[in-house]
Amino acid sequence: MATIGGNIFAHHPYGDFAVALLALGARVVLAGQGAAKPLEDVLRERGRSSTSPIIAAIEVPRPRDPRAFAFAKVSRIKPKGVSVMSIAAHLPREGGRIRGARIAFGAMGPTPLRATAAERVLEGQSLDAATIARAAQLACDGLDPPTDALASAWYRREVAGTHLKRLLEKMERG
Ligand SMILES: Cc1cc2nc3c(=O)[nH]c(=O)nc-3n(C[C@H](O)[C@H](O)[C@H](O)COP(=O)(O)OP(=O)(O)OC[C@H]3O[C@@H](n4cnc5c(N)ncnc54)[C@H](O)[C@@H]3O)c2cc1C
């Protein structure tokens, strides 16, 4: 069916949409569990739990400035399509400074994951060549890329910073 709920739990190299939702700070309502929870908590708990609650609804905050959000899907020429990795960044700015940076990677761990080290480098800063370079250097900190038929863990680590840099440079240009 290719539902959004299914995409959240699809294993790499699928699950691109879940990466965008994670960067946007989506919250998830689980059937029979009342209040919405952050998507990242639901992803983490699913890995630990033997039960699999059903996603009944997803709440996505609308970015105030659509230019503060960007997404990149990195795929090979052959086979074209599925992701070597996907990256989403939401970098809202106030007075030129980033407030509430969120960067998420897909196919860089068992579930979509936030690149918290890169987020910390960007938080409170302006998006310029120096901060982009520092964020790119730390892109893989805390991530645990898999080896699969598309790419090895080593390759994913090698190229993640370059792809994050390109995405952030595109956002810098506006
Ligand atoms: C050839 C091919 C290429 C594709 N390429 C891509 C791609 O490049 N990028 C991409 O993002 N997607 C891609 N997809 C789509 C991706 O596979 C689906 O989005 C994903 O499998 C979800 O499909 P589904 O909703 O049918 O869920 P399923 O595949 O049926 O389920 C996926 C997992 O989620 C669980 N699940 C399903 N619904 C819920 C729910 N509501 N609550 C809790 N758990 C749930 C299931 O139990 C299962 O563990 C591709 C699919 C195909 C067939």
The ligand as an SDF file (V2000), in Angstrom:
LIG
                    3D

 53 58  0  0  0  0  0  0  0  0999 V2000
   10.3120   -1.5210   -5.5250 C   0  0  0  0  0  0  0  0  0  0  0  0
   10.0330   -0.5880   -4.3950 C   0  0  0  0  0  0  0  0  0  0  0  0
   10.8570    0.5120   -4.2260 C   0  0  0  0  0  0  0  0  0  0  0  0
   10.6370    1.3960   -3.1820 C   0  0  0  0  0  0  0  0  0  0  0  0
   11.4570    2.4410   -3.0130 N   0  0  0  0  0  0  0  0  0  0  0  0
   11.3020    3.2470   -1.9610 C   0  0  0  0  0  0  0  0  0  0  0  0
   12.2160    4.2950   -1.7380 C   0  0  0  0  0  0  0  0  0  0  0  0
   13.1600    4.5210   -2.4690 O   0  0  0  0  0  0  0  0  0  0  0  0
   12.0090    5.0860   -0.6470 N   0  0  0  0  0  0  0  0  0  0  0  0
   10.9620    4.8910    0.2040 C   0  0  0  0  0  0  0  0  0  0  0  0
   10.8200    5.6370    1.1770 O   0  0  0  0  0  0  0  0  0  0  0  0
   10.0750    3.9070   -0.0080 N   0  0  0  0  0  0  0  0  0  0  0  0
   10.2250    3.0900   -1.0620 C   0  0  0  0  0  0  0  0  0  0  0  0
    9.3240    2.0980   -1.2580 N   0  0  0  0  0  0  0  0  0  0  0  0
    8.1020    2.0610   -0.4660 C   0  0  0  0  0  0  0  0  0  0  0  0
    8.3230    1.4820    0.8710 C   0  0  0  0  0  0  0  0  0  0  0  0
    8.7310    0.1670    0.7310 O   0  0  0  0  0  0  0  0  0  0  0  0
    6.9940    1.6130    1.5860 C   0  0  0  0  0  0  0  0  0  0  0  0
    6.7370    2.9540    1.8780 O   0  0  0  0  0  0  0  0  0  0  0  0
    6.9950    0.8630    2.8630 C   0  0  0  0  0  0  0  0  0  0  0  0
    7.2710   -0.5130    2.6660 O   0  0  0  0  0  0  0  0  0  0  0  0
    5.6770    0.9670    3.5310 C   0  0  0  0  0  0  0  0  0  0  0  0
    4.7490    0.2330    2.8000 O   0  0  0  0  0  0  0  0  0  0  0  0
    3.4030   -0.2640    3.4990 P   0  0  0  0  0  0  0  0  0  0  0  0
    2.6230    0.9410    3.9660 O   0  0  0  0  0  0  0  0  0  0  0  0
    2.7360   -1.1700    2.5260 O   0  0  0  0  0  0  0  0  0  0  0  0
    3.9020   -0.9790    4.7700 O   0  0  0  0  0  0  0  0  0  0  0  0
    4.5050   -2.4480    4.8810 P   0  0  0  0  0  0  0  0  0  0  0  0
    5.6320   -2.6220    3.9110 O   0  0  0  0  0  0  0  0  0  0  0  0
    3.3680   -3.3970    4.8170 O   0  0  0  0  0  0  0  0  0  0  0  0
    5.0450   -2.4040    6.3660 O   0  0  0  0  0  0  0  0  0  0  0  0
    6.3210   -1.9160    6.7200 C   0  0  0  0  0  0  0  0  0  0  0  0
    6.4910   -2.1160    8.2330 C   0  0  0  0  0  0  0  0  0  0  0  0
    5.6730   -1.1840    8.9390 O   0  0  0  0  0  0  0  0  0  0  0  0
    4.7240   -1.8650    9.7520 C   0  0  0  0  0  0  0  0  0  0  0  0
    3.5010   -1.0740    9.6650 N   0  0  0  0  0  0  0  0  0  0  0  0
    2.7500   -0.8430    8.5550 C   0  0  0  0  0  0  0  0  0  0  0  0
    1.7640    0.0300    8.8400 N   0  0  0  0  0  0  0  0  0  0  0  0
    1.8800    0.3380   10.1650 C   0  0  0  0  0  0  0  0  0  0  0  0
    1.1540    1.1820   11.0620 C   0  0  0  0  0  0  0  0  0  0  0  0
    0.1020    1.9190   10.6970 N   0  0  0  0  0  0  0  0  0  0  0  0
    1.5710    1.2420   12.3610 N   0  0  0  0  0  0  0  0  0  0  0  0
    2.6240    0.5260   12.7810 C   0  0  0  0  0  0  0  0  0  0  0  0
    3.3540   -0.2930   11.9750 N   0  0  0  0  0  0  0  0  0  0  0  0
    2.9940   -0.3750   10.6900 C   0  0  0  0  0  0  0  0  0  0  0  0
    4.6300   -3.2720    9.2000 C   0  0  0  0  0  0  0  0  0  0  0  0
    4.2540   -4.1880   10.2120 O   0  0  0  0  0  0  0  0  0  0  0  0
    6.0570   -3.5000    8.7280 C   0  0  0  0  0  0  0  0  0  0  0  0
    6.9120   -3.8250    9.8090 O   0  0  0  0  0  0  0  0  0  0  0  0
    9.5300    1.2010   -2.2970 C   0  0  0  0  0  0  0  0  0  0  0  0
    8.6950    0.0970   -2.4880 C   0  0  0  0  0  0  0  0  0  0  0  0
    8.9510   -0.7780   -3.5260 C   0  0  0  0  0  0  0  0  0  0  0  0
    8.0580   -1.9600   -3.6770 C   0  0  0  0  0  0  0  0  0  0  0  0
  1  2  1  0
  2  3  1  0
  2 52  2  0
  3  4  2  0
  4  5  1  0
  4 50  1  0
  5  6  2  0
  6  7  1  0
  6 13  1  0
  7  8  2  0
  7  9  1  0
  9 10  1  0
 10 11  2  0
 10 12  1  0
 12 13  2  0
 13 14  1  0
 14 15  1  0
 14 50  1  0
 15 16  1  0
 16 17  1  0
 16 18  1  0
 18 19  1  0
 18 20  1  0
 20 21  1  0
 20 22  1  0
 22 23  1  0
 23 24  1  0
 24 25  2  0
 24 26  1  0
 24 27  1  0
 27 28  1  0
 28 29  2  0
 28 30  1  0
 28 31  1  0
 31 32  1  0
 32 33  1  0
 33 34  1  0
 33 48  1  0
 34 35  1  0
 35 36  1  0
 35 46  1  0
 36 37  1  0
 36 45  1  0
 37 38  2  0
 38 39  1  0
 39 40  1  0
 39 45  2  0
 40 41  1  0
 40 42  2  0
 42 43  1  0
 43 44  2  0
 44 45  1  0
 46 47  1  0
 46 48  1  0
 48 49  1  0
 50 51  2  0
 51 52  1  0
 52 53  1  0
M  END
$$$$
